[in-house]
Each structure stands twice: as structure tokens, then as C-alpha cells.
Amino acid sequence: MYSRNRCLLMLLLSVGAFAAVGQLNVPIKEYAVPTPEARPHDPAVAPDGSLWVTEQMANKLGRLDPGTGTFKEYPLKTPKSGPHGLVADSRGNIWFAAIFAGYIGKLNPATDEITEYRPSDGTKMDPHTPVFDQHGILWFTNEETNYIGRLDPATGKIELKKVPTPHAVPYGIVVTQSGVPFFCEFGANKLGSIDPKTMSIHEYTLPAAGARPRRIALESDGTVYYTDYGRGYLGHFDPASGRLLKEFPSPGGSSSHPYGIAVGTNGEVWYSESGVQPNTLVRFDPKSESFSTETIPSGGGVVRNMVATSNGRLYLACSGVNKVAVVDVKE
């Protein structure tokens, strides 16, 4: 009984109390994707500051120049690839996860050349979200096949490691400052990490059984924030100690379905509530532990992911309304 009550007390202490919610006042400029019903899924920022987006149902990648509003689309060579997540490398190549066709792709925007990478042994995969580590190795989650993948761009070799929890649904992923990939298990109440040398996976069970961490963002101090889609919470976790630091109820409540998330250059946490109609953009200030919200002009139609730029902007993919958005969050 003592142990049970102690665990309950620890859980209550880790959960933030409901606080007053302020009103945001940030400009949100939206741009229509040229192809109708393209379902823009994930955004990325390239070294030149351009906004890239996967057009999942149009089988294309898109590039927006925020300065001119010019939008260019790049058709993929394999039909029904279903591009999902994407990330730019230091040379400006765009790497994308083809979740429907089961490959990792690389687009060279200078030549329009696309290279496709698949496991040499024919293992089926469904790559979801990619991220580069400090050594230029690409790591990626696999949603239904339940793998964490690693691709060496120098050799094209892909290695896969199965997540121990069945149907864990590996989803959002970041790489910590120490070079360790850290990911969400959307199908369970767990976070996970993978050792970059041994490929061994360690799982961290969150206190609430109903937690469903979906997307994750890295803070400058090495901690991570994640959106708990299942319970309507923002979570704060320390990978170094392997413990949950605190949870905060999202302003929209238990059915707000927090989704896409990013950490800005000043350490503030930004995310979108996809269960609130129209979708809201939420800012969380870690210093004051306070929230502010603003309605996304188009309604958002589910902001599945967002990315922060180095010059004080957010790039959003507003999938249900066929738009991308640029948010100026400079103070």
C-alpha cells in the first residue's frame, strides 16, 4: 500500500496544474500547395532557409521560398511512394521517408535526381520520420514494421532494429546532443532510445497508462518535450536520467490531441492542438510554465508536424487544408 501511494504521489507531483492561458499575437502566413488534395504532411528547413514539404497523396516534394512565395514541386519517380517525413542535409539534399513504398529517398534539388535506398536483404519497412545525427548518419522510425532504422549516406547501407514492445508504432524522433536517437512509441506509453554503436534499444515507460507520445522536440539543455496525443498533455522528459520531469495539461483539454511540436531558438516550446477545431498554435514558456494560444487562420486541418528555423520562424504543414504556413515568432 505504501509503495502504491508513493507512486501516486510522485505522479501527482509530476503533473503541472492548470494555468491561465494567454492570447498569442504572432503573424501566421499560409501558402496553398499547387496540387489539390496533396496532403502536405511534414515540413523541413533547408540550409538556404527554404521550406520543404512532403506531398503525401500527390507523390511529390514541394519547396516554398518564403521570401518570394514561389512554390516548386518535384514529382517522385516511384508511383505511390507516400512521402511522409523529410530532412535536409548540410549540402541541401532533401532526404525523405517513402512510407507507402518502403524506401528512403534523396532528392538533389540542383539536378532533380532522386536516389532510392532499401535494405539489401529485402526486409520490408515503412519509414516514417528521418533525422540526421552529428556524424551525418540518417536515423528513421518505422511505424507499422516496428523498426528503428539507420542509413549511412556514404555507403547506402541500411540497418534495422526491432523495438522490443510489439506494435510500439515508433513515431517522432530526435538526436540528443550526445548523439543518441530518442523516439516516441505512439502505440504504447513509452519513449525509447537506441545506442548508436550497438543498436540496442532502451525503453522508458511513462507513468500514465493512457499516454501516447507522438511527436518530440529537443531543448537546448538536452531534455525533450513531447506531445501526448492520447491524454492531451505536454510532457517534459530527461533522457540523461531517464525520468519524466513534469507534465502539463494542454489548454484545449483532454481531447485536444497535441501533435506537431518544435522548440524555438529562445527555448520556447511550440505545438499544435489537432483535436481543437480550428486547430490552435500553442506556445509554452518553460520559464514561467505558461501557455498562450492562437487559432490557425485556415483551420489547419491537422498540423502533423512543424519545424523551427534559426531566424525565428516556424514552418507548419497544414495537411487537411492543403497549405503550408510560415509563423514569425521573433520576440
Protein Blocks (a to p, Z undefined) as FASTA:
>chain_A
ZZmmmmmmmmmmmpccddddddddddddddddfbghklpabdcddfkopacdddfknopa
cdddfknopacddddfbghklpabdcddfkopacdddfknopacdddfknopacddddfk
lpacddfbdcddfkopacdddfklopacdddfknopacddddfbghklpabddddfkopa
cdddfkbccdddddfklopacddddfblkbccfbdcddfkopacdddfknopacdddfkn
opafbdcddfkbjklopabdcddfkopacdddfkbccdddddddfklopacddddfklnn
opabdcddfkopacdddfknopacdddfbZZ
